[in-house]
Each structure stands twice: as structure tokens, then as C-alpha cells.
Amino acid sequence: MGQTTPLGVRIEVETKQALEKAAKADRRSMASLVDKVLTDWLRANGFLPKE
């Protein structure tokens, strides 16, 4: 894992509740799930190199 940096974002309450539920189901922290979802999307759309 590379170096990390904090990022503050505002999201709807309903979105945060869904994120908490999804993270728990995947046995991850919310931060870890957000990082995975963003990284996957960025790779799929050509903003990050493929693994």
C-alpha cells in the first residue's frame, strides 16, 4: 500500500448509512471501502493504470 492522504467529503445521510452497511458486510472500514470503490472506478475509466 502506498502513502495515503486525508480527504474530507460531505455525503447525504442516506448514502453514509448505506456505506456503513456495505462496509460491514464486506468486513472493511468505511474508509477502506471508499478507497476500493474509487480506485476500481478510476482504473476502469482510465484514470489509473491497470494492475
For each residue, the residues with C-beta under 8 A, 3 or more apart:
1: 4
2:
3:
4: 1
5:
6:
7:
8:
9:
10:
11: 15 16 19
12: 15 16
13: 16 17
14: 17 18
15: 11 12 18 19
16: 11 12 13 19 20 30
17: 13 14 20 21
18: 14 15 21 22
19: 11 15 16 22 23 30 33 34
20: 16 17 23 24 30
21: 17 18 24 25
22: 18 19 25 26 33
23: 19 20 26 28 29 30 32 33
24: 20 21 27
25: 21 22
26: 22 23 33
27: 24
28: 23 32 33 36
29: 23 32 33
30: 16 19 20 23 33 34
31: 34 35
32: 23 28 29 35 36
33: 19 22 23 26 28 29 30 36 37
34: 19 30 31 37 38
35: 31 32 38 39
36: 28 32 33 39 40
37: 33 34 40 41
38: 34 35 41 42
39: 35 36 42 43 48
40: 36 37 43 44
41: 37 38 44 45
42: 38 39 45 47 48
43: 39 40 46 47 48 49 50 51
44: 40 41
45: 41 42
46: 43
47: 42 43
48: 39 42 43
49: 43
50: 43
51: 43
